[in-house]
Amino acid sequence: MSKVSFNNRQQPFYKSVKSSVDAYFTRTGQQKTGNWKLFSKTLILIPAALGIYAFLLTGSYPALLGIGLSILLGFVLVAIAFNVMHDACHGSYSGKKWVNDILSYTMNALGSNAMIWKIKHNILHHTYTNIDGLDDDIAKLPVLRLCPTQPRMAMHKYQHQYMFLVYSLSSLLWVGLTDFMKYFSRKIVVTEMKLTLKDHIIFWGSKLLYAFFYIALPVYFLGAGPWLLGYLLVNMTMGLTLGLVFQLAHVVEKTEFEQTGEGEKVLDEEWAVHEIRTTANFAPRNPLITWFVGGLNYQVEHHLFPRVSHVHYPAISRIVQEECRKFDLPYHTYEKMTEAIASHYRTMRALGHGQPLPAMRERPVAA
């Protein structure tokens, strides 16, 4: 099996930036986990989702209102994923492990699985960002070519035109296909999963509860036709939003890619530098976007400090930028979300046509 490791013997950049960020928290007296800003989001978003869901079950509204509320429910659910689930799964929501564990199951309530997410996202994506063959986030072949080292197929020439449709289906695919593929294969890309009895019970119990609350109950109260329309609108809203936010952080013109080789490959740079080169921020000065996406527009800070709650990212971003300047490292950012979307579109078009990307370079390999 291919393996990639980093030259972490000295880690001058990470030690420096971590020291500066630690000093910030010591100076301000804040905890690195969530605070009232995060807790207030939870108290707003989860009751809002439950309220919209309950109202939709009544069926006592015009069709257009039902369509609008279904789309709104999709946005609220994806905001729960960004703000509550994501921090909880990283252990950054609270200093209490049991709180993080309970709130991480909001992922299961949305139809997927927290245990699988923690392996594919926390471990593989955060360790091997944009490394073809290890990072599951860019392993979307044959449908999408998300890395210049992946084989190109004829249909990829049009992927920049159909990618938004694919993203909109991603929530449905997670729930009904990819979770089961990972579960039965016990594997994410090339990394094996070891499941306990508890994992098996939670996996199947969550899927059954999802089928009851998202399918059986709405069909009983509303009928199959209205349920199907609402269900598709909710999930396509979630999928498109999730797909865009996560792709804008890594599959854009400024970020770099890597691939595994035969046997073990050691990159001649520390892990934190790899994260800097393969990650980008977007819309950092837009407070509305920052609130909605749970600080995931500050992906550089998130990848360096995944166990720091997202509510602190705007403040520590100034520290990270200064450290990048000190070590002559890039700090990738797009000032507007529209700029990042346009860059992602051009990147996907270039990948589909087999054209070189602006950030492609030969990565040093340790002897």
N, C-alpha and C positions, 0 to 999 in steps of 0.2 A: 504494500500500500504506500502511495506517495505521502510524503511528510514534509512540512515546511516549519522551520524554526527561525528565530531571530537572534541577532548578536546582542544579547542583553547583559553582557559581562560588566559594562560600565554604566550604561543608561544615563549619560549626562543630562540630556534634555528632560527626560521624565523625572529624574530626581529634582531638577531645578524647578520645573513647573509644579510638581506636587508640593514641594516645599513652599512655594509662593502661595498656592491655593490653601494649604494648611494654615499658613500665617494669616490669610484673610479670615478664615473661620475663627481662629483664635482671637484675632483683633476685634471682630464684630460680636463674638460670643454666641454665634449661631450654631445650631446643629446642622450637619450635612444632609440630614433627611428632611422630609416635608415639614411645612409649617401651616399656619392658618390659610395661606393662599392656596395650598393644595387641598386642605381639608374642606375649604369652602366650595371648591370645584366638585368634590365628591358629593357634598350635600346638595348641590344644585343638579348635577348631571344624573345621578342614579334615580332620585325621585322624579325628575323630568321624564326619563325613559319609562319608568313604571306608569306614570300618569298618562303619557301619550299612548302607551300600549293598552292600558285599561280602557281609555276612551275609544280607541279604534275597535276594540272588541264589541262595543255597544252597537256599532253599525248605524247609529242614528245621526247621520250627517250626509251632506251632499257628496257626490263622487269626487268633485274637484278638491274638496276639503280633505277627503280621505287620501287622495294622491299627495297633496301637500304635506299632510301629517306623516305619511309613510316616508317621504324624503327627509323630513325633519327628524324622524325617529332614527333614520340611518345616520344622520350627522351627529345626533346625540350619542348613539351607541359607539360610533368611531371615536368621539371625543372621550368617552369612558376608556376605550382602549389606549388612546394616547396619554391620557392624564392619570388614570387610576391603575389600570392593569400594568402598564409599562413600568411605572415606578415600582409597583409592588413586586413584579417579577424580578426586577433588578435588586430588590431589597433596600430600595432608597425611599420608599414611601414613609416608613416609620422605623424607629430604632428598635421596635419590638418585632421579633421574628414572626410571632403568631398573627400579628396584624398584616404583615406583608403576605404571609401564606394565605390568609382568608381572602384578601382583596385580589390576590393573583388569580383566584378562581373566577373573577369577572371575565377572564379569557374564556373559560368554559361556558359561562353564561352567554357569551357572544357566539358560541358554537364550536370553538376550536378547543385546544388543550394546553393548559399552562405548563405541564411537564415537558411536552414536546417543544413548546415555544422556548423554554429556558435553555434547552440543548441547542436548538437550531439558531436562536438569536443571541442569547447571553454568551454561549461558549463558542460556537462556530463562527457566527458573523462578527462578533466583537474581537475575536482573536485573529481570524484570517480574513479580514475585510478585503473584498474585491480580489481574493485569490481564487482563481478558477480551479475547481476540483475539490475545494473545501468549504467555501462560503455558499450556503444554501440559497441566500438571497439573489445570487446571480446565476443559479442553476435552474434555468427555465427552458432549456432545450427540450424538444425541437421547436417549441412555439416561438420563443424569443431568443435572440442572440444578444446577450448583455455584456459580452467581454470580447476583446479582439483576438484572444487565443482560442475561442470556441469555433467549431466548424460552422461554416456558413452554408445555408440551404437556399434554394431558389426563392422560397416564399419570404425569406428575411428581407428581400429587396423592398417589401411593402410593409415591414413591421412598424415603421413610424406612422403608418396610416391606421393599422388595426390594434396598436398597443393599448390605446385607451379602452377599447372594448375588452381586451384581455384583462386589464387591471380591474375593470368593473365586475368581472366574473370571479375575481380572486377570492372574495369572501365565500362564495358558493363552493368554489373548488376546495378551499381549506376545510370547510364543514363536511362536504360529501365525498371528497376524493383523496387529497394529499395527506390529511391526517391518518386515514385508513391505510394508505400506502406505506407511510412511515411506521405505523403501528404493526402491521403484519410483516413487514420486512425487517423490523427492529433496527432500521438503519436510516440515517440522515446523510445524504450524499455518500461518504465512505465511512462515516462515524457510526459505530454500533451503539444501540440503546439497550440498557439493562433495566427491565421493568419489574417492579415488586408487585405483590398481590394488591396492595393499595392502589398502585398506578392502574392496574387492570380494572379494578372496581370503579375508580373515578372516571376513567376513560369511557367505559360503557354506560355508567350511570349518567354522566353528563350528556352523552349523545341521546340517551332515551329521554331525559328531561328536555333537551332541546327540541326533539321531535314532538313532544307533548305541547310545549308552550309556543313554539313557533309554527307548528303545522296542525296538529290535531285540534287544539283548542280554537284557533282562528277559523279553521274549516267548519267546525261545529257551529260557531256563532255567526259566521259571515257567509259561508258557502265557499265552494272551491274556486270559483272565478275571481271574486273580490280578494280572497286570500292570496291567490297566486300573483295577482297584480301588485298587491301591497308587499308581499314577500320579496318579489324581484326588485321593486323600487328600493326597499330598505337595504338589501344586500348589494345592489349595484352602486348605491350611494356610498356605502361603507367600502366596498372594494376599490372603487375609483379613487377615493380619498386616501385610503391606506397605500395603494400602489404608488400614487404620485408622491406622497410625502416621503416614503422610504426610498424611492428611486432618485428623487432630487438630491439626496444626500451623497450618492455614490456613483450614479451613472450619468455624469455630466462631463463637459469638456475639460474641466480643470482637474478632475481626479485621475488617479493612475490605477493600473491593474497589474496583477501578477498571476502566475500559474504554478501549479505543482510540477515537479519533474519526476523522473524515475528515481526511486529511493528517497533519500533525505536531501532537502535543499535548505541551505542556511543563508538567509539574506544578511548582507553585511550592513545592517542598520538595526537599531533597537525597535522594539514593537511600537512604542509611542510615535516614533518618526514615521513608521509605516501608516499608522492611523491618520496622521496629519496629511500625508500625501494622498490618501485614498478617500478622504471625507471632505464634504463641503457644507457650509451653512447657507441659508437663504432667508431673506426678509427679516434680518435681525432687529430692525428698528420698527417693526410692525407689531404693536402690542396685541392686536386682535388675533393675528395669526399665531403669535407666541402662546396666547392663552388657549386657543382652540387645539393646536397640535401638541400641547404639553411640552413646549420647549424643544421639540424635535427639529425645529429650524436651526437650533444650535447643536448640530450633530458633531461638530469638532469637539466641543466641550463634553458632550455625552459620551463619545467614544474614549476620551481620555479619562473621564471620571463617571463611569456608569453607575456607581453606587452613591453618587451625589444626586439629590433630587433635582428635577428639572427647574424648579422655582428659583434656583440659585444660578442657573446658566447665564442669564444676561449680565449679572455682576461679575462672575469669574471670567467671562469672555474677554474682558479688557486685560486681565492677567495673562491669559493664554496668548493673546495677540502680542503682548510685549515679550513674552518668552520666545515666541516664534521669531520675532525680529532679532532677539538676542542671539539665537542659534542659526540665523539665516535660513529659516524654514518658511515655506509658503503657508499662508493662512487663507484657505479657499473660502470665498463667500460671494453670494449674489445678493445685491442690495434689495432687489424686488423678487417676489415669487414668480412673476411673469418672465423675468430674465432667466430664472432657473428652469422653468418649464420649456422655454425656447431652447436653452442649452441641452436639456435632456432630449428634446425632439431632434435637434441636429446630431446629437451623439447616436441616437438610435438609427437615424437615417444613414449615418456614416458606417455604423456597424453592419447594417443591412446590405450596404453596397460594397463592403470590404475596403472602405477607405481608411487611411490612418487617422488616429485621434491626436489632437494637439498635445496631450500630456504623455503620449507614448514615449518611453525611453528604456534604455537598457538598465535593468536593476542590478546593482553590485551583488555578487555572490561570494560569501566568505570562503576562504581557502580551507 
